Amino acid sequence: MNFLKKAQVAFEYLMIFGIVLGFAIPVWIYVSNLQRQTGTDMYLSYAKNTANQIADTADLVYSQGAPAKVRIKVYIPKHVVSANITGREINFNMSYMDGYTDVFATSMAPLNGSLPNLEGVYWIEIEATDSGVDITPV
């Protein structure tokens, strides 16, 4: 009889443990996904800030005319797949969750040049020319 009582107590502990796991595992999965999404959103925000900083500086230099030149420090975040300058647009193609998304900024000036797509802090030289604005990593 003593054995059956111990078995019942062990079974009750096992049931309590199972119920706790039944609640804890979904909460843990939700928090993990939320943390991953928040981190990715932060990198998208960094890319948007960088694109805006370059576009705003290009507008400033363009309004001053040639031979105005400014050097700025920018941060290229993780998850940048490609960085392009086409026409009047600065575009970062980024991996986001299970796909890709574009982060961009538009300038008033015609833009020429290139940007790095590896994570890091870079100096970018922005120079007004007769044909628009040249953007060059230094």
C-alpha positions in Angstrom: 0.0 0.0 0.0 2.9 2.3 0.8 4.2 1.7 -2.8 0.9 2.8 -4.3 0.9 6.0 -2.3 4.4 6.9 -3.5 3.4 6.1 -7.1 0.4 8.4 -6.8 2.6 11.2 -5.4 5.1 10.7 -8.2 2.3 10.8 -10.8 0.9 14.0 -9.3 4.3 15.6 -9.5 4.7 14.5 -13.1 1.3 16.0 -14.0 2.2 19.3 -12.3 5.5 19.4 -14.2 3.7 18.6 -17.5 1.1 21.4 -16.9 3.9 23.9 -16.1 5.8 22.9 -19.3 2.5 23.2 -21.2 2.4 26.9 -20.2 6.1 27.7 -20.2 7.0 26.4 -23.7 4.5 28.6 -25.7 5.5 31.7 -23.6 9.2 30.9 -24.3 8.6 30.5 -28.0 6.6 33.8 -28.1 9.4 35.7 -26.3 12.1 34.2 -28.5 10.2 35.3 -31.7 9.5 38.7 -30.3 13.2 39.2 -29.4 14.3 38.1 -32.9 11.8 40.5 -34.5 12.9 43.4 -32.3 16.5 42.8 -33.2 15.8 42.7 -36.9 13.6 45.9 -36.7 16.5 47.6 -34.9 18.8 46.9 -37.9 16.1 48.2 -40.3 16.0 51.4 -38.3 19.8 51.7 -38.4 19.7 51.3 -42.2 17.0 53.9 -42.5 18.9 56.4 -40.4 22.1 55.8 -42.5 20.2 56.3 -45.8 18.5 59.5 -44.5 21.9 60.8 -43.2 23.5 60.3 -46.6 20.5 61.8 -48.5 20.3 64.8 -46.3 24.0 65.5 -46.6 23.8 65.0 -50.4 21.0 67.6 -50.5 23.1 70.0 -48.4 26.2 69.6 -50.6 24.1 69.8 -53.8 22.5 73.1 -52.6 26.0 74.6 -52.1 27.2 73.5 -55.6 30.6 72.4 -56.8 33.2 72.0 -55.3 31.5 71.5 -51.9 32.5 68.4 -50.1 31.6 66.7 -46.8 32.9 63.6 -45.1 30.5 61.8 -42.8 30.7 58.7 -40.6 27.9 56.1 -41.1 27.1 52.7 -39.7 26.1 50.0 -42.1 24.2 47.4 -40.0 24.0 43.7 -40.2 21.7 41.9 -42.6 22.4 44.3 -45.5 22.4 42.2 -48.7 23.2 45.0 -51.1 23.6 48.8 -51.0 22.8 50.7 -54.2 22.8 54.3 -55.4 20.6 54.8 -58.4 19.3 58.1 -59.7 18.2 60.0 -56.7 17.7 57.1 -54.4 19.9 55.3 -51.8 18.7 51.8 -51.3 19.6 49.1 -48.8 18.2 45.6 -49.6 18.1 43.7 -46.3 17.2 40.2 -45.1 14.2 40.5 -42.9 12.7 37.6 -41.0 12.2 35.0 -43.7 12.5 37.3 -46.7 14.0 40.6 -48.0 12.9 44.2 -47.7 14.2 47.5 -49.1 15.1 50.5 -47.0 15.6 53.7 -49.0 15.9 57.4 -48.9 15.4 59.9 -51.7 17.6 62.9 -52.4 16.9 66.1 -54.5 20.3 65.7 -56.1 21.3 63.2 -58.9 23.5 60.7 -57.1 26.5 58.8 -58.3 28.7 56.3 -56.4 28.6 53.2 -54.3 28.2 52.1 -50.7 29.7 49.2 -48.8 27.3 46.4 -47.8 29.4 44.8 -45.0 28.6 45.7 -41.4 30.7 48.4 -39.9 31.4 52.0 -39.5 32.6 53.8 -42.6 33.6 57.3 -43.7 31.7 58.4 -46.7 32.8 61.4 -48.8 30.0 63.3 -50.4 31.0 65.8 -53.1 29.0 68.2 -55.3 30.0 68.1 -59.0 28.6 69.7 -62.1 26.6 66.5 -62.8 25.2 66.0 -59.3 26.7 64.5 -56.2 29.4 61.8 -56.0 29.3 59.4 -53.0 32.5 57.5 -52.2 33.5 55.3 -49.3 36.8 56.5 -48.0 
